[in-house]
Amino acid sequence: MTYLALARKWRPRSFADVVGQPHVVRALANGLAGGRVHHAFLFAGTRGVGKTTVARIFARCLNCERGVTATPCGECRACTAIEEGRFVDLIEVDAASRTGIDDIRELLDNVQYTPTAGRFKVYLVDEVHMLSKAAFNALLKTLEEPPPHVKFLFATTDPQKLPVTVLSRCLQFNLKRLPATLIAERMGTICQAEGVTTEAGAIARLARAAGGSMRDGLSLLDQALAFGNDTLREADVAEMLGSLDCARIFALLGAVVQGDATELLRRARELDELVPDYLGLLDDIATTLQQVAVLQLAGADALANTEGLAELTAIAASLDAETVQLYYQIAVTGRRDLPLAPDPRTGFEMTLLRLLAFAPGLPVPAAAPAPGGVAGRPSAQPKTEAATPVGDTLRQPGDWAGFVRGLPLDGAARQLALHTACESVSSQTLHLTIDRSNAHLVTDQQRNRLQEAVRARLGQAVLLRLDMRDLATDTAASREKQQRGEVLQQARAAIESDPNVRDMAELFDAELLPDSVQPAGARAGDDAAAGVGKIARKTRQ
């Protein structure tokens, strides 16, 4: 019994069947309809997005016995031969295995001969970027001025490796990665046609795992159907992929919402028995948090037909929007840091504990357990938009200008901090303002450095909000400027009142140069009653 893989069985046979690449299909169809067919085409894109498929359809369009058209009949000898891979005038070359100049010379030796069975002789070169430099050089002249009966179709996953001399001789089409929703829709159509019983959650998981590749998605679908005995269930797909069903993800987030570290760790350790893909688990947590954020800000209509909507709604009602954003950031950061952990399970558990440790509105646990007791995390307290936390003003941002001076920043990030003013502080958000005249200091890099420094100083996660104002007052920079002015005034007054200075000015008919006065101390706070300056003879009129 011969089985044809779904990726081959459901390969598009016309431009109308191609999904996710309307910009490519439209350009090719218009060129064919208007008789503007270039002699060389380059199709670029990641794996499984339709490069070779589009090229083969284009070859059928050129050689259909009913004429050059964007809608080949699919029934004539040329169309059926191309479909079955036996059309003599469609020469497919795998550049990954035929990279040398001799291979290209052998190919080009036959270019001058007219087609045997079709209208055009079509050379389809896959992974063309694998050709050697000498092979590209041998191809250039023919590629620039081929015989009128020859068309070149190139496909590549890495167009940057092609020489510019080749790129300039081709029409280039960049095929896009396919969104998961489009892959899921195509899978649903195929499953319906194949008579397969499916669960929406299973298809959604396969579509996300496809990573933008339709071919990868259909290969996973083949595997899942074999795993589930021609039935597509989410639990089976989750087990096959090493991920978890939604219920377990909701249970983890439920423990986070309740602030229950014991329950959270218990559930995390239960998962370890399933040997899960911890990177995929963090992906699932981040995806769930993204759905919660959409639900909070756009409403339930934006998540229509989403599985687990009731659970998502419950989580959305238990957390405020800023907390969800914070949790999402922790999840994706934990995903990034997972390879640095001692082992994946440790990294995963630490990310879950960060969700608890940085939960806004929760009291900080004691540094050590009381005698005879057990150190544990206090239960969650109701979240409030509290005023500035009470504590040592070297650590808390109540006095923002004073707080800034203790931040471990330098360069542009320090200048940004010095020129900001604190608008408001809550347990979750630090709202800063900056004068529009200092807008050049605000970049993503410096904003991130400032946020990380504040988090490190406070020992807790906060979200930094930075807005432009026409006038931002009470900044550390303005305080320092004011303080320097006061010190300078005191120094000037001290010099002018010094009897020795007065005697010298009288004796030499001189005066103090105001711009020359400098405080004797190197820092604000030194002896302000001392200063240095210059005197000069008065200018005579």
Order of alpha helices (4+ residues) and beta strands (2+ residues): alpha-alpha-beta-alpha-alpha-beta-alpha-beta-alpha-beta-alpha-beta-alpha-beta-alpha-alpha-beta-alpha-alpha-alpha-alpha-alpha-alpha-alpha-alpha-alpha-beta-beta-alpha-beta-alpha-alpha-beta-beta
